[in-house]
Amino acid sequence: MEAKALTAEEAKKKAVEKYNGEIKDTPKEDDEYHFLMKAATGIYFIKIDARSGKM
């Protein structure tokens, strides 16, 4: 059985929980979510695989 792909909201929650920042942009390209996140320590670009949830 194939795993259910992450929704944009699930991926966003995962990124915020791990890096504790504010999401500025959330485009999805192919099977990846791309987040631009502003945190206290800087601005980060985070990629999350929509199928596996891997960052």
mmJSON file of the N, C-alpha and C atoms, coordinates in Angstrom:
{"data_MODEL":{"atom_site":{
"group_PDB":["ATOM","ATOM","ATOM","ATOM","ATOM","ATOM","ATOM","ATOM","ATOM","ATOM","ATOM","ATOM","ATOM","ATOM","ATOM","ATOM","ATOM","ATOM","ATOM","ATOM","ATOM","ATOM","ATOM","ATOM","ATOM","ATOM","ATOM","ATOM","ATOM","ATOM","ATOM","ATOM","ATOM","ATOM","ATOM","ATOM","ATOM","ATOM","ATOM","ATOM","ATOM","ATOM","ATOM","ATOM","ATOM","ATOM","ATOM","ATOM","ATOM","ATOM","ATOM","ATOM","ATOM","ATOM","ATOM","ATOM","ATOM","ATOM","ATOM","ATOM","ATOM","ATOM","ATOM","ATOM","ATOM","ATOM","ATOM","ATOM","ATOM","ATOM","ATOM","ATOM","ATOM","ATOM","ATOM","ATOM","ATOM","ATOM","ATOM","ATOM","ATOM","ATOM","ATOM","ATOM","ATOM","ATOM","ATOM","ATOM","ATOM","ATOM","ATOM","ATOM","ATOM","ATOM","ATOM","ATOM","ATOM","ATOM","ATOM","ATOM","ATOM","ATOM","ATOM","ATOM","ATOM","ATOM","ATOM","ATOM","ATOM","ATOM","ATOM","ATOM","ATOM","ATOM","ATOM","ATOM","ATOM","ATOM","ATOM","ATOM","ATOM","ATOM","ATOM","ATOM","ATOM","ATOM","ATOM","ATOM","ATOM","ATOM","ATOM","ATOM","ATOM","ATOM","ATOM","ATOM","ATOM","ATOM","ATOM","ATOM","ATOM","ATOM","ATOM","ATOM","ATOM","ATOM","ATOM","ATOM","ATOM","ATOM","ATOM","ATOM","ATOM","ATOM","ATOM","ATOM","ATOM","ATOM","ATOM","ATOM","ATOM","ATOM","ATOM","ATOM","ATOM"],
"id":[1,2,3,4,5,6,7,8,9,10,11,12,13,14,15,16,17,18,19,20,21,22,23,24,25,26,27,28,29,30,31,32,33,34,35,36,37,38,39,40,41,42,43,44,45,46,47,48,49,50,51,52,53,54,55,56,57,58,59,60,61,62,63,64,65,66,67,68,69,70,71,72,73,74,75,76,77,78,79,80,81,82,83,84,85,86,87,88,89,90,91,92,93,94,95,96,97,98,99,100,101,102,103,104,105,106,107,108,109,110,111,112,113,114,115,116,117,118,119,120,121,122,123,124,125,126,127,128,129,130,131,132,133,134,135,136,137,138,139,140,141,142,143,144,145,146,147,148,149,150,151,152,153,154,155,156,157,158,159,160,161,162,163,164,165],
"type_symbol":["N","C","C","N","C","C","N","C","C","N","C","C","N","C","C","N","C","C","N","C","C","N","C","C","N","C","C","N","C","C","N","C","C","N","C","C","N","C","C","N","C","C","N","C","C","N","C","C","N","C","C","N","C","C","N","C","C","N","C","C","N","C","C","N","C","C","N","C","C","N","C","C","N","C","C","N","C","C","N","C","C","N","C","C","N","C","C","N","C","C","N","C","C","N","C","C","N","C","C","N","C","C","N","C","C","N","C","C","N","C","C","N","C","C","N","C","C","N","C","C","N","C","C","N","C","C","N","C","C","N","C","C","N","C","C","N","C","C","N","C","C","N","C","C","N","C","C","N","C","C","N","C","C","N","C","C","N","C","C","N","C","C","N","C","C"],
"label_atom_id":["N","CA","C","N","CA","C","N","CA","C","N","CA","C","N","CA","C","N","CA","C","N","CA","C","N","CA","C","N","CA","C","N","CA","C","N","CA","C","N","CA","C","N","CA","C","N","CA","C","N","CA","C","N","CA","C","N","CA","C","N","CA","C","N","CA","C","N","CA","C","N","CA","C","N","CA","C","N","CA","C","N","CA","C","N","CA","C","N","CA","C","N","CA","C","N","CA","C","N","CA","C","N","CA","C","N","CA","C","N","CA","C","N","CA","C","N","CA","C","N","CA","C","N","CA","C","N","CA","C","N","CA","C","N","CA","C","N","CA","C","N","CA","C","N","CA","C","N","CA","C","N","CA","C","N","CA","C","N","CA","C","N","CA","C","N","CA","C","N","CA","C","N","CA","C","N","CA","C","N","CA","C","N","CA","C","N","CA","C","N","CA","C"],
"label_alt_id":[null,null,null,null,null,null,null,null,null,null,null,null,null,null,null,null,null,null,null,null,null,null,null,null,null,null,null,null,null,null,null,null,null,null,null,null,null,null,null,null,null,null,null,null,null,null,null,null,null,null,null,null,null,null,null,null,null,null,null,null,null,null,null,null,null,null,null,null,null,null,null,null,null,null,null,null,null,null,null,null,null,null,null,null,null,null,null,null,null,null,null,null,null,null,null,null,null,null,null,null,null,null,null,null,null,null,null,null,null,null,null,null,null,null,null,null,null,null,null,null,null,null,null,null,null,null,null,null,null,null,null,null,null,null,null,null,null,null,null,null,null,null,null,null,null,null,null,null,null,null,null,null,null,null,null,null,null,null,null,null,null,null,null,null,null],
"label_comp_id":["MET","MET","MET","GLU","GLU","GLU","ALA","ALA","ALA","LYS","LYS","LYS","ALA","ALA","ALA","LEU","LEU","LEU","THR","THR","THR","ALA","ALA","ALA","GLU","GLU","GLU","GLU","GLU","GLU","ALA","ALA","ALA","LYS","LYS","LYS","LYS","LYS","LYS","LYS","LYS","LYS","ALA","ALA","ALA","VAL","VAL","VAL","GLU","GLU","GLU","LYS","LYS","LYS","TYR","TYR","TYR","ASN","ASN","ASN","GLY","GLY","GLY","GLU","GLU","GLU","ILE","ILE","ILE","LYS","LYS","LYS","ASP","ASP","ASP","THR","THR","THR","PRO","PRO","PRO","LYS","LYS","LYS","GLU","GLU","GLU","ASP","ASP","ASP","ASP","ASP","ASP","GLU","GLU","GLU","TYR","TYR","TYR","HIS","HIS","HIS","PHE","PHE","PHE","LEU","LEU","LEU","MET","MET","MET","LYS","LYS","LYS","ALA","ALA","ALA","ALA","ALA","ALA","THR","THR","THR","GLY","GLY","GLY","ILE","ILE","ILE","TYR","TYR","TYR","PHE","PHE","PHE","ILE","ILE","ILE","LYS","LYS","LYS","ILE","ILE","ILE","ASP","ASP","ASP","ALA","ALA","ALA","ARG","ARG","ARG","SER","SER","SER","GLY","GLY","GLY","LYS","LYS","LYS","MET","MET","MET"],
"label_asym_id":["A","A","A","A","A","A","A","A","A","A","A","A","A","A","A","A","A","A","A","A","A","A","A","A","A","A","A","A","A","A","A","A","A","A","A","A","A","A","A","A","A","A","A","A","A","A","A","A","A","A","A","A","A","A","A","A","A","A","A","A","A","A","A","A","A","A","A","A","A","A","A","A","A","A","A","A","A","A","A","A","A","A","A","A","A","A","A","A","A","A","A","A","A","A","A","A","A","A","A","A","A","A","A","A","A","A","A","A","A","A","A","A","A","A","A","A","A","A","A","A","A","A","A","A","A","A","A","A","A","A","A","A","A","A","A","A","A","A","A","A","A","A","A","A","A","A","A","A","A","A","A","A","A","A","A","A","A","A","A","A","A","A","A","A","A"],
"label_entity_id":["1","1","1","1","1","1","1","1","1","1","1","1","1","1","1","1","1","1","1","1","1","1","1","1","1","1","1","1","1","1","1","1","1","1","1","1","1","1","1","1","1","1","1","1","1","1","1","1","1","1","1","1","1","1","1","1","1","1","1","1","1","1","1","1","1","1","1","1","1","1","1","1","1","1","1","1","1","1","1","1","1","1","1","1","1","1","1","1","1","1","1","1","1","1","1","1","1","1","1","1","1","1","1","1","1","1","1","1","1","1","1","1","1","1","1","1","1","1","1","1","1","1","1","1","1","1","1","1","1","1","1","1","1","1","1","1","1","1","1","1","1","1","1","1","1","1","1","1","1","1","1","1","1","1","1","1","1","1","1","1","1","1","1","1","1"],
"label_seq_id":[1,1,1,2,2,2,3,3,3,4,4,4,5,5,5,6,6,6,7,7,7,8,8,8,9,9,9,10,10,10,11,11,11,12,12,12,13,13,13,14,14,14,15,15,15,16,16,16,17,17,17,18,18,18,19,19,19,20,20,20,21,21,21,22,22,22,23,23,23,24,24,24,25,25,25,26,26,26,27,27,27,28,28,28,29,29,29,30,30,30,31,31,31,32,32,32,33,33,33,34,34,34,35,35,35,36,36,36,37,37,37,38,38,38,39,39,39,40,40,40,41,41,41,42,42,42,43,43,43,44,44,44,45,45,45,46,46,46,47,47,47,48,48,48,49,49,49,50,50,50,51,51,51,52,52,52,53,53,53,54,54,54,55,55,55],
"pdbx_PDB_ins_code":[null,null,null,null,null,null,null,null,null,null,null,null,null,null,null,null,null,null,null,null,null,null,null,null,null,null,null,null,null,null,null,null,null,null,null,null,null,null,null,null,null,null,null,null,null,null,null,null,null,null,null,null,null,null,null,null,null,null,null,null,null,null,null,null,null,null,null,null,null,null,null,null,null,null,null,null,null,null,null,null,null,null,null,null,null,null,null,null,null,null,null,null,null,null,null,null,null,null,null,null,null,null,null,null,null,null,null,null,null,null,null,null,null,null,null,null,null,null,null,null,null,null,null,null,null,null,null,null,null,null,null,null,null,null,null,null,null,null,null,null,null,null,null,null,null,null,null,null,null,null,null,null,null,null,null,null,null,null,null,null,null,null,null,null,null],
"Cartn_x":[0.837,0.0,0.881,0.544,1.332,0.943,1.933,1.69,0.984,0.129,-0.585,0.381,0.311,1.187,0.798,1.778,1.535,0.78,-0.129,-0.777,0.154,-0.12,0.692,0.661,-0.495,-0.611,0.192,0.167,0.946,2.444,2.872,4.284,4.704,3.847,4.139,4.27,3.354,3.395,4.698,5.112,6.342,7.557,7.61,8.73,8.765,7.609,7.541,7.917,7.459,7.796,9.3,9.934,11.365,12.235,11.867,12.744,12.221,11.005,10.454,10.66,9.957,10.039,8.716,8.718,7.519,7.67,6.709,6.728,6.354,7.192,6.952,6.387,6.705,6.263,6.207,5.231,5.058,4.745,5.65,5.357,5.573,4.859,5.077,5.569,6.672,7.215,7.327,6.668,6.613,6.133,6.963,6.57,7.296,7.655,8.337,7.655,7.585,7.158,8.423,8.442,9.577,9.097,9.767,9.383,10.49,10.109,11.009,10.592,11.509,11.166,12.065,11.437,12.183,12.196,13.404,13.579,14.452,14.589,15.397,16.855,17.32,18.725,18.978,17.928,18.121,16.957,17.163,16.15,16.622,15.717,16.076,15.183,15.736,15.001,14.906,13.7,13.478,12.715,13.167,12.463,11.954,10.692,10.093,9.486,9.859,9.292,7.828,6.933,5.496,5.08,5.818,5.449,6.028,7.298,7.938,7.951,7.798,7.871,9.299,10.263,11.68,12.095,12.858,13.343,14.721],
"Cartn_y":[-1.184,0.0,1.246,2.216,3.437,4.444,5.12,6.11,7.331,7.938,9.136,10.323,11.123,12.292,13.349,14.105,15.197,16.324,16.958,18.162,19.34,20.479,21.677,22.046,21.927,22.275,21.326,20.041,19.065,19.332,19.637,19.921,21.202,22.213,23.477,23.263,22.484,22.201,21.491,20.548,19.795,20.731,21.646,22.591,23.527,24.05,24.979,24.275,23.034,22.28,22.029,21.751,21.444,22.694,23.775,24.938,26.185,26.168,27.274,28.637,28.859,30.14,30.468,31.511,31.962,31.649,30.923,30.56,31.788,32.102,33.254,32.863,31.665,31.23,29.708,29.146,27.692,27.171,27.301,26.701,25.184,24.481,23.038,22.799,22.084,21.738,20.233,19.666,18.215,17.579,16.779,16.105,16.681,17.974,18.62,19.931,20.192,21.5,22.294,23.536,24.422,25.547,25.721,26.751,27.771,29.035,30.1,30.473,30.28,30.467,31.513,32.414,33.409,32.958,32.787,32.39,33.433,33.318,34.264,34.267,33.147,33.023,33.286,33.593,33.889,33.44,33.463,33.026,31.712,30.749,29.406,28.947,28.109,27.455,25.986,25.475,24.093,23.351,22.13,21.271,20.048,19.695,18.507,17.661,16.393,15.466,15.219,15.458,15.329,13.881,12.931,11.528,10.929,11.212,10.582,11.469,12.783,13.713,14.042,13.539,13.752,15.183,15.8,17.165,17.137],
"Cartn_z":[0.0,0.0,0.0,-0.828,-0.963,0.126,0.687,1.734,1.15,1.97,1.561,1.533,0.492,0.368,1.392,1.838,2.778,2.089,2.814,2.307,2.594,1.994,2.237,3.718,4.357,5.778,6.661,6.337,7.113,6.969,5.753,5.509,6.234,6.193,6.87,8.375,8.955,10.397,10.761,9.933,10.178,10.17,9.213,9.119,10.32,10.72,11.852,13.153,13.338,14.551,14.651,13.519,13.539,13.658,12.95,12.881,13.586,14.096,14.876,14.22,13.132,12.447,11.785,10.981,10.278,8.794,8.242,6.83,6.005,5.026,4.162,2.803,2.322,1.007,0.977,0.249,0.226,-1.175,-2.115,-3.427,-3.398,-4.255,-4.397,-5.817,-5.924,-7.225,-7.314,-8.303,-8.472,-7.169,-6.535,-5.295,-4.085,-4.138,-3.022,-2.657,-1.367,-0.883,-0.61,-1.025,-0.789,0.122,1.25,2.21,2.358,2.373,2.751,4.168,5.123,6.525,7.168,7.908,8.67,10.124,10.669,12.064,12.758,14.051,14.826,14.361,13.829,13.432,11.949,11.187,9.771,8.918,7.609,6.653,6.041,5.987,5.535,4.392,3.529,2.462,2.827,2.967,3.408,2.32,2.014,1.065,1.818,1.568,2.173,1.061,1.023,0.06,0.421,-0.521,-0.256,0.008,-0.511,-0.318,0.962,1.237,2.404,3.634,3.451,4.572,4.962,4.207,4.508,4.174,5.103,4.885,4.296],
"occupancy":[1.0,1.0,1.0,1.0,1.0,1.0,1.0,1.0,1.0,1.0,1.0,1.0,1.0,1.0,1.0,1.0,1.0,1.0,1.0,1.0,1.0,1.0,1.0,1.0,1.0,1.0,1.0,1.0,1.0,1.0,1.0,1.0,1.0,1.0,1.0,1.0,1.0,1.0,1.0,1.0,1.0,1.0,1.0,1.0,1.0,1.0,1.0,1.0,1.0,1.0,1.0,1.0,1.0,1.0,1.0,1.0,1.0,1.0,1.0,1.0,1.0,1.0,1.0,1.0,1.0,1.0,1.0,1.0,1.0,1.0,1.0,1.0,1.0,1.0,1.0,1.0,1.0,1.0,1.0,1.0,1.0,1.0,1.0,1.0,1.0,1.0,1.0,1.0,1.0,1.0,1.0,1.0,1.0,1.0,1.0,1.0,1.0,1.0,1.0,1.0,1.0,1.0,1.0,1.0,1.0,1.0,1.0,1.0,1.0,1.0,1.0,1.0,1.0,1.0,1.0,1.0,1.0,1.0,1.0,1.0,1.0,1.0,1.0,1.0,1.0,1.0,1.0,1.0,1.0,1.0,1.0,1.0,1.0,1.0,1.0,1.0,1.0,1.0,1.0,1.0,1.0,1.0,1.0,1.0,1.0,1.0,1.0,1.0,1.0,1.0,1.0,1.0,1.0,1.0,1.0,1.0,1.0,1.0,1.0,1.0,1.0,1.0,1.0,1.0,1.0],
"B_iso_or_equiv":[0.0,0.0,0.0,0.0,0.0,0.0,0.0,0.0,0.0,0.0,0.0,0.0,0.0,0.0,0.0,0.0,0.0,0.0,0.0,0.0,0.0,0.0,0.0,0.0,0.0,0.0,0.0,0.0,0.0,0.0,0.0,0.0,0.0,0.0,0.0,0.0,0.0,0.0,0.0,0.0,0.0,0.0,0.0,0.0,0.0,0.0,0.0,0.0,0.0,0.0,0.0,0.0,0.0,0.0,0.0,0.0,0.0,0.0,0.0,0.0,0.0,0.0,0.0,0.0,0.0,0.0,0.0,0.0,0.0,0.0,0.0,0.0,0.0,0.0,0.0,0.0,0.0,0.0,0.0,0.0,0.0,0.0,0.0,0.0,0.0,0.0,0.0,0.0,0.0,0.0,0.0,0.0,0.0,0.0,0.0,0.0,0.0,0.0,0.0,0.0,0.0,0.0,0.0,0.0,0.0,0.0,0.0,0.0,0.0,0.0,0.0,0.0,0.0,0.0,0.0,0.0,0.0,0.0,0.0,0.0,0.0,0.0,0.0,0.0,0.0,0.0,0.0,0.0,0.0,0.0,0.0,0.0,0.0,0.0,0.0,0.0,0.0,0.0,0.0,0.0,0.0,0.0,0.0,0.0,0.0,0.0,0.0,0.0,0.0,0.0,0.0,0.0,0.0,0.0,0.0,0.0,0.0,0.0,0.0,0.0,0.0,0.0,0.0,0.0,0.0],
"pdbx_formal_charge":[null,null,null,null,null,null,null,null,null,null,null,null,null,null,null,null,null,null,null,null,null,null,null,null,null,null,null,null,null,null,null,null,null,null,null,null,null,null,null,null,null,null,null,null,null,null,null,null,null,null,null,null,null,null,null,null,null,null,null,null,null,null,null,null,null,null,null,null,null,null,null,null,null,null,null,null,null,null,null,null,null,null,null,null,null,null,null,null,null,null,null,null,null,null,null,null,null,null,null,null,null,null,null,null,null,null,null,null,null,null,null,null,null,null,null,null,null,null,null,null,null,null,null,null,null,null,null,null,null,null,null,null,null,null,null,null,null,null,null,null,null,null,null,null,null,null,null,null,null,null,null,null,null,null,null,null,null,null,null,null,null,null,null,null,null],
"auth_seq_id":[1,1,1,2,2,2,3,3,3,4,4,4,5,5,5,6,6,6,7,7,7,8,8,8,9,9,9,10,10,10,11,11,11,12,12,12,13,13,13,14,14,14,15,15,15,16,16,16,17,17,17,18,18,18,19,19,19,20,20,20,21,21,21,22,22,22,23,23,23,24,24,24,25,25,25,26,26,26,27,27,27,28,28,28,29,29,29,30,30,30,31,31,31,32,32,32,33,33,33,34,34,34,35,35,35,36,36,36,37,37,37,38,38,38,39,39,39,40,40,40,41,41,41,42,42,42,43,43,43,44,44,44,45,45,45,46,46,46,47,47,47,48,48,48,49,49,49,50,50,50,51,51,51,52,52,52,53,53,53,54,54,54,55,55,55],
"auth_comp_id":["MET","MET","MET","GLU","GLU","GLU","ALA","ALA","ALA","LYS","LYS","LYS","ALA","ALA","ALA","LEU","LEU","LEU","THR","THR","THR","ALA","ALA","ALA","GLU","GLU","GLU","GLU","GLU","GLU","ALA","ALA","ALA","LYS","LYS","LYS","LYS","LYS","LYS","LYS","LYS","LYS","ALA","ALA","ALA","VAL","VAL","VAL","GLU","GLU","GLU","LYS","LYS","LYS","TYR","TYR","TYR","ASN","ASN","ASN","GLY","GLY","GLY","GLU","GLU","GLU","ILE","ILE","ILE","LYS","LYS","LYS","ASP","ASP","ASP","THR","THR","THR","PRO","PRO","PRO","LYS","LYS","LYS","GLU","GLU","GLU","ASP","ASP","ASP","ASP","ASP","ASP","GLU","GLU","GLU","TYR","TYR","TYR","HIS","HIS","HIS","PHE","PHE","PHE","LEU","LEU","LEU","MET","MET","MET","LYS","LYS","LYS","ALA","ALA","ALA","ALA","ALA","ALA","THR","THR","THR","GLY","GLY","GLY","ILE","ILE","ILE","TYR","TYR","TYR","PHE","PHE","PHE","ILE","ILE","ILE","LYS","LYS","LYS","ILE","ILE","ILE","ASP","ASP","ASP","ALA","ALA","ALA","ARG","ARG","ARG","SER","SER","SER","GLY","GLY","GLY","LYS","LYS","LYS","MET","MET","MET"],
"auth_asym_id":["A","A","A","A","A","A","A","A","A","A","A","A","A","A","A","A","A","A","A","A","A","A","A","A","A","A","A","A","A","A","A","A","A","A","A","A","A","A","A","A","A","A","A","A","A","A","A","A","A","A","A","A","A","A","A","A","A","A","A","A","A","A","A","A","A","A","A","A","A","A","A","A","A","A","A","A","A","A","A","A","A","A","A","A","A","A","A","A","A","A","A","A","A","A","A","A","A","A","A","A","A","A","A","A","A","A","A","A","A","A","A","A","A","A","A","A","A","A","A","A","A","A","A","A","A","A","A","A","A","A","A","A","A","A","A","A","A","A","A","A","A","A","A","A","A","A","A","A","A","A","A","A","A","A","A","A","A","A","A","A","A","A","A","A","A"],
"auth_atom_id":["N","CA","C","N","CA","C","N","CA","C","N","CA","C","N","CA","C","N","CA","C","N","CA","C","N","CA","C","N","CA","C","N","CA","C","N","CA","C","N","CA","C","N","CA","C","N","CA","C","N","CA","C","N","CA","C","N","CA","C","N","CA","C","N","CA","C","N","CA","C","N","CA","C","N","CA","C","N","CA","C","N","CA","C","N","CA","C","N","CA","C","N","CA","C","N","CA","C","N","CA","C","N","CA","C","N","CA","C","N","CA","C","N","CA","C","N","CA","C","N","CA","C","N","CA","C","N","CA","C","N","CA","C","N","CA","C","N","CA","C","N","CA","C","N","CA","C","N","CA","C","N","CA","C","N","CA","C","N","CA","C","N","CA","C","N","CA","C","N","CA","C","N","CA","C","N","CA","C","N","CA","C","N","CA","C","N","CA","C","N","CA","C"],
"pdbx_PDB_model_num":[1,1,1,1,1,1,1,1,1,1,1,1,1,1,1,1,1,1,1,1,1,1,1,1,1,1,1,1,1,1,1,1,1,1,1,1,1,1,1,1,1,1,1,1,1,1,1,1,1,1,1,1,1,1,1,1,1,1,1,1,1,1,1,1,1,1,1,1,1,1,1,1,1,1,1,1,1,1,1,1,1,1,1,1,1,1,1,1,1,1,1,1,1,1,1,1,1,1,1,1,1,1,1,1,1,1,1,1,1,1,1,1,1,1,1,1,1,1,1,1,1,1,1,1,1,1,1,1,1,1,1,1,1,1,1,1,1,1,1,1,1,1,1,1,1,1,1,1,1,1,1,1,1,1,1,1,1,1,1,1,1,1,1,1,1]
}}}
